[in-house]
Amino acid sequence: MSTSPKKRSKFFSVHDGRKDNKTNSISKSTSAEAKSQTSKEKPSLTNNHDKQKKITITVWGVANTLIGLAGMFVISGLHSWIVYQLHENNLWFTNIKEVEREISFRTEAGLYYSYYKQLVHSPSILEGIQALRNDRLTEHPDTINVLERMNIYEEVVLATVYKLCATSMEPIFFYIYSVFGLQSLLVSGLYLMAWLLSGSWLAGLISAALYIFNRLDTTRVSHSGPLRENFSLPFIWLQAAALIIYFRSKESTFAKRLSLVAVAATTFLFCLFWQFNQFIMMLQAFSLFGVWVLGLIPAHKVCAVMFIQLGSLLAVCLLQFGNTMIIGSLSVSFLLAAMPLIHYMGALKVHHSILWHLMRVAGLSVLSLVFMVVLNAAIKMMVGVNSDEHIFKFLQNKFGVGDERDFDSRLYLCLGIFGFITQDVFERLTAKWALPLYLPAHLTMLLWLAFTVITQWRSKILKQNQKSKSESHVEDDHSLHSRPELAYHTVQAVFFGGLSMLTLRMKYFWTPYVCVFAAVAVADTATWAKLLNLVHIRRPAMIHLIRVSCVLLFLSVMVQQLLPPLLEDLKVEMEFWDPDTVELMEWIVNNTKATASFTGSMQLLAGVKLCTGRPITNHPHYEDKHLRLKTKELYQIYGRRSAEDIHSILTHYNSNFIILEDSICRAPSRGGCRTPDLVDIDNGVTPDEPVNITGLVKSSVPRFCEAVRHQKPSYAKYFKMVLVNKTFRVYKVL
């Protein structure tokens, strides 16, 4: 009995053990199946989660882009409205007479608008263009091709659109509103630049706001609408934005091709609309050469952009009927010299010492400049270009190494806008927040660029070619190789800044960079990520929240500080008032023949042509050698010359009337910069207030503009006074 339970116990023990083993086996099998099933379901769940995450990111990205674009359209349109309102408040433009509106287009602005007016009132655009090709009004008695001599295709385009639209709007309103509307493209270009460089459209808002608040130093469109820069500058900044996409290393092939098309279109339009295109293209070519020779952007991309520049300049040359100033420009010569050099040298494939690299950079730079000078001299000799010699004389005299008596040089140097940049520009940019942000930002970029280049030169890891280094998706986040577009704009801003320091008028190429770099300094996403990483904040959502909050706080404080002065400016209302000039224009229309020609100051004659349609003997577009010599002769009316001499000059140019201005004839002395002083010095005569120039002698001949006033017999037999008011005296040439 005692054994039986044991057996049973043993039996049951064995039986239970088998059962447990079987159960364990089934359990393991079930567990394996479950794991297998789970392992099959896990990728599906993970994929679904990833898809949902990607969809969320995509939706947020699209929404963020749409919000950014909406902000761009709003602030760009706001800028156009502000410049329109300032223009209206300053002149009461919509309520004054037509002749007053036209007079408000001072100097060369009036000359350009006169061609638009001429085209609009012509029977057809083709007939109007033909009249411009055989123009006898602008440089009477000479016949010139205005389309060759001046960049007025913007007037051709606007006149064509106006006639096609058959709008009831007056032509002058259509013209000026088109100019103001075009400025929205400029702000859009800056907005896109800041957005693309920083990765945040908030930077675009800041750059546009700074541009608007610093308008005294960023634009002059509100009081000089028809100037060439107001048509061309929007396209150079759109081009700058397109170059960012093209130079980026991680953009798709389609994006790069599309951006290159945009670069080509905007470069061509910029060159077409402004006579100073060659200088900007040259500085841009220098920038491209610089980022190539430093190994920051591959040769094929640099050559592509340079080819577009050259093609644009030559296309404009063709449209201007073979304008020799473009063919003989330094920009064309440099592009022709640099492109073969860049293509031949390609990318650096061998490691060398830093000294060797420095010598290479210096050697290639000097070589390209030597090629440029030699090629330019050869082209000018073959084509016979001499219309741009006044520019080089101006530069020589600016640095005190030219002929200090030269009339053309002194004419430019005595105008403040062609002098060095003034201190008040820096004061205004500082007071309105732009400069304090720009300076450390640009300096940091330059140091970063130097660090990148030196690190590259010291690196012992040899790359097969520059393209693989620049285009690789695995790039060093601590160098500018990961942001080649920023490297390019860092270099170009240096050249544009240097141009602005030398010539105040060119500050409009630098101050937009000030606004863009200031905005990038505040809102750059990569910079914020690196800074917050230093305090161990690495979660993207937290970084985004902190960055956006700080940038919005900055933007709100800036607007709070800078908006009130702008609103006060918008409250100031004035009215155009120039009764003497109105009287002059109306007298000419009512009392002279349509063929009567006029001589006077360049600035005034542009208005005479616009308001009266009468032929003029000279004008303020000073880019032709023959016209400069002619102007110097005609300006003897303000020099110490006899009545016989003046009469001989005027009859030589078939001038029927002369208009003298007391504001010129009796202007107070200012260091030899009055118009009468310029004429005296060029004639070798000591001006009324002696100047420190050797070789001048005193003249006993009275100043013509003053002596003719009294109508003594020796003057009256040549000139008859026919109109006089507080500002002008008009004499008929007998």
Long-range contacts (C-beta under 8 A, 24 or more apart in sequence): 64-201, 65-201, 67-201, 68-195, 68-201, 68-204, 69-201, 71-191, 71-201, 71-204, 71-205, 72-188, 72-191, 72-192, 72-195, 72-201, 72-204, 72-208, 73-188, 75-187, 75-191, 75-205, 75-208, 75-209, 75-212, 76-184, 76-185, 76-187, 76-188, 76-191, 76-208, 77-184, 78-212, 79-183, 79-184, 79-187, 79-208, 79-211, 79-212, 80-180, 80-181, 80-183, 80-184, 82-212, 82-215, 82-566, 82-570, 83-180, 83-183, 83-215, 83-219, 83-221, 83-222, 84-177, 84-180, 84-222, 85-570, 86-222, 86-223, 86-569, 86-570, 87-176, 87-180, 87-222, 87-223, 87-225, 89-570, 89-572, 89-573, 89-574, 90-222, 90-223, 90-572, 90-574, 91-574, 91-575, 91-576, 92-573, 92-574, 92-575, 92-576, 93-176, 93-576, 94-173, 95-575, 96-575, 96-576, 97-582, 98-170, 98-172, 99-582, 99-585, 99-586, 99-611, 100-576, 100-578, 100-582, 101-172, 101-576, 102-172, 102-607, 102-610, 102-611, 103-576, 103-578, 103-581, 103-582, 103-585, 103-607, 103-611, 104-576, 105-225, 105-226, 105-607, 105-610, 106-224, 106-603, 106-606, 106-607, 107-602, 107-603, 107-606, 107-620, 108-227, 108-606, 108-619, 108-620, 108-621, 109-224, 109-225, 109-226, 109-227, 109-606, 110-226, 110-606, 110-607, 110-609, 110-610, 110-611, 111-138, 111-606, 111-609, 111-610, 111-619, 111-620, 111-621, 112-150, 112-152, 112-155, 112-226, 112-227, 112-228, 113-155, 113-172, 113-175, 113-226, 113-610, 114-606, 114-609, 114-610, 115-146, 115-150, 115-152, 115-155, 116-152, 116-155, 116-158, 116-159, 116-171, 116-175, 116-226, 117-171, 117-172, 117-610, 119-155, 119-156, 119-159, 119-160, 120-159, 120-162, 120-163, 120-171, 125-156, 125-159, 125-160, 125-163, 128-159, 129-156, 133-321, 136-615, 137-609, 137-613, 137-614, 137-615, 137-616, 138-609, 138-615, 138-616, 138-619, 139-616, 139-617, 139-618, 139-619, 139-627, 139-630, 140-597, 140-615, 140-616, 140-617, 140-653, 140-654, 140-655, 141-597, 141-615, 141-653, 141-654, 142-626, 145-321, 147-319, 147-320, 147-321, 148-320, 148-321, 148-322, 148-323, 149-320, 149-323, 149-621, 149-623, 149-624, 150-275, 150-621, 151-228, 151-272, 151-273, 151-274, 151-275, 151-277, 151-320, 153-272, 153-273, 153-319, 154-228, 154-231, 154-272, 154-273, 175-225, 175-226, 176-225, 179-221, 179-225, 179-226, 179-230, 179-231, 180-221, 180-225, 182-230, 182-231, 182-234, 183-219, 183-221, 183-230, 183-234, 185-234, 185-235, 185-238, 186-219, 186-233, 186-234, 186-237, 186-512, 187-211, 187-212, 188-238, 189-234, 189-236, 189-237, 189-238, 189-239, 189-240, 189-241, 190-237, 190-512, 190-515, 190-516, 192-238, 192-241, 192-244, 193-237, 193-240, 193-241, 193-244, 193-489, 193-516, 194-515, 194-516, 194-519, 194-520, 194-523, 196-241, 196-244, 196-245, 196-485, 197-244, 197-485, 197-486, 197-489, 197-516, 197-520, 197-524, 198-519, 198-520, 198-523, 198-524, 198-525, 199-524, 199-525, 199-526, 200-523, 200-524, 200-525, 200-547, 200-551, 202-523, 202-548, 202-551, 202-552, 202-555, 203-519, 203-520, 203-522, 203-523, 203-524, 203-551, 204-519, 205-519, 205-555, 206-518, 206-519, 206-522, 206-523, 206-551, 206-554, 206-555, 206-558, 207-515, 207-516, 207-518, 207-519, 207-520, 208-515, 209-555, 209-558, 209-559, 209-562, 210-432, 210-433, 210-434, 210-514, 210-515, 210-518, 210-519, 210-558, 211-511, 211-512, 211-515, 212-566, 213-432, 213-433, 213-434, 213-558, 213-562, 213-563, 213-566, 214-428, 214-429, 214-432, 214-434, 214-511, 214-514, 214-515, 216-428, 217-425, 217-428, 217-429, 217-507, 217-511, 218-508, 218-511, 218-512, 218-515, 219-508, 220-508, 228-273, 228-274, 228-275, 228-276, 229-274, 229-508, 231-273, 231-274, 232-269, 232-270, 232-272, 232-273, 232-274, 232-277, 233-270, 233-508, 233-509, 235-266, 235-267, 235-269, 235-270, 235-273, 236-266, 236-270, 236-280, 236-509, 237-512, 238-262, 238-266, 239-263, 239-266, 239-267, 239-270, 240-489, 240-492, 242-266, 243-305, 243-485, 243-488, 244-485, 244-489, 245-485, 246-301, 246-305, 247-297, 247-301, 247-484, 247-485, 247-488, 248-484, 248-485, 249-470, 249-471, 249-472, 249-473, 249-475, 249-481, 249-482, 249-484, 250-473, 260-304, 260-308, 263-305, 263-308, 264-308, 264-311, 264-312, 267-308, 267-309, 267-312, 268-311, 268-312, 268-315, 268-316, 270-312, 271-312, 271-313, 271-315, 271-316, 272-312, 272-316, 272-319, 275-325, 275-621, 275-623, 277-313, 277-316, 277-326, 278-313, 278-325, 278-326, 278-329, 278-330, 278-331, 278-332, 279-331, 279-499, 280-509, 281-309, 281-312, 281-313, 281-331, 281-335, 282-329, 282-330, 282-331, 282-334, 283-492, 283-495, 283-496, 283-499, 284-309, 284-492, 284-495, 285-309, 285-331, 285-334, 285-335, 285-338, 286-334, 286-495, 287-488, 287-491, 287-492, 287-495, 288-488, 289-338, 289-342, 289-365, 289-368, 290-491, 291-484, 291-487, 291-488, 291-491, 292-342, 293-360, 293-361, 293-364, 293-365, 294-361, 294-449, 294-453, 294-487, 295-347, 295-348, 295-453, 295-456, 295-466, 295-469, 296-449, 296-452, 296-453, 296-470, 296-480, 296-481, 296-484, 296-487, 296-488, 297-470, 297-484, 297-487, 297-488, 298-347, 298-466, 298-467, 298-470, 298-471, 299-342, 299-343, 299-345, 299-346, 299-347, 299-466, 300-467, 302-342, 303-339, 303-342, 303-343, 306-335, 306-338, 306-339, 306-342, 307-339, 309-335, 310-335, 310-336, 310-339, 324-383, 324-384, 324-385, 324-387, 325-385, 325-387, 325-388, 325-623, 327-379, 327-383, 327-385, 328-376, 328-379, 328-380, 328-383, 328-385, 328-388, 329-376, 329-388, 330-372, 330-376, 332-379, 333-372, 333-373, 333-375, 333-376, 333-379, 334-368, 334-369, 334-372, 336-375, 337-368, 337-371, 337-372, 337-375, 338-368, 338-371, 338-372, 341-367, 341-368, 341-371, 346-465, 346-466, 347-465, 347-466, 347-467, 347-469, 348-466, 349-462, 349-463, 349-464, 349-465, 349-466, 350-462, 351-459, 351-460, 351-462, 352-457, 353-457, 354-454, 354-457, 354-458, 357-457, 386-625, 387-623, 387-624, 387-625, 388-623, 389-625, 390-622, 390-625, 390-628, 394-418, 398-502, 404-693, 405-681, 405-682, 405-684, 405-693, 405-695, 406-682, 407-632, 407-635, 407-678, 407-679, 407-681, 407-682, 408-622, 408-628, 408-632, 410-672, 410-673, 410-678, 410-681, 410-682, 411-622, 411-678, 414-672, 414-673, 414-678, 416-504, 417-503, 417-504, 417-505, 418-503, 418-504, 418-505, 419-503, 419-504, 420-501, 420-502, 420-503, 420-504, 421-500, 421-501, 421-502, 421-503, 421-504, 421-507, 422-504, 425-504, 425-507, 429-511, 429-514, 432-562, 433-518, 433-558, 433-561, 433-562, 434-511, 434-514, 434-515, 434-518, 435-514, 435-518, 437-517, 437-518, 437-519, 437-521, 437-522, 438-513, 438-514, 438-515, 438-517, 438-518, 438-521, 440-521, 441-517, 441-518, 441-520, 441-521, 442-490, 442-493, 442-517, 444-521, 445-486, 445-490, 445-517, 446-490, 446-494, 448-479, 448-480, 448-490, 449-480, 449-487, 449-490, 449-491, 451-479, 452-479, 452-480, 452-481, 452-487, 455-479, 456-481, 477-526, 483-526, 489-513, 489-516, 493-517, 522-551, 522-554, 523-547, 523-551, 580-725, 580-726, 580-727, 580-728, 581-607, 581-727, 581-728, 583-725, 584-659, 584-723, 584-725, 584-727, 584-728, 584-730, 585-611, 585-612, 587-723, 587-730, 588-612, 588-614, 591-722, 591-723, 592-656, 592-657, 596-656, 596-657, 597-653, 597-654, 597-655, 597-656, 597-657, 598-655, 598-656, 598-657, 598-658, 598-659, 599-634, 599-637, 599-650, 599-653, 599-655, 599-657, 599-658, 599-659, 600-637, 600-658, 600-659, 600-660, 600-661, 601-659, 601-661, 601-664, 601-675, 602-631, 604-659, 604-661, 605-659, 608-659, 617-653, 617-655, 632-679, 632-682, 635-675, 635-678, 635-679, 636-679, 636-704, 637-704, 637-705, 638-664, 638-665, 638-675, 638-676, 638-679, 638-703, 638-704, 638-705, 639-676, 639-679, 639-680, 639-683, 639-685, 639-703, 639-704, 640-680, 640-683, 640-685, 640-699, 640-701, 640-702, 640-703, 640-704, 641-701, 641-704, 642-701, 642-704, 643-704, 643-707, 643-708, 643-714, 643-715, 643-717, 643-718, 643-719, 644-718, 646-704, 646-718, 647-718, 647-719, 647-733, 650-733, 651-733, 655-733, 656-732, 656-733, 657-722, 657-730, 657-731, 657-732, 657-733, 658-719, 658-730, 658-731, 658-733, 659-728, 659-729, 659-730, 660-705, 660-708, 660-728, 660-729, 660-730, 660-731, 661-727, 661-728, 661-729, 662-726, 662-727, 662-728, 662-729, 663-727, 664-705, 665-703, 665-705, 665-706, 666-706, 676-703, 676-705
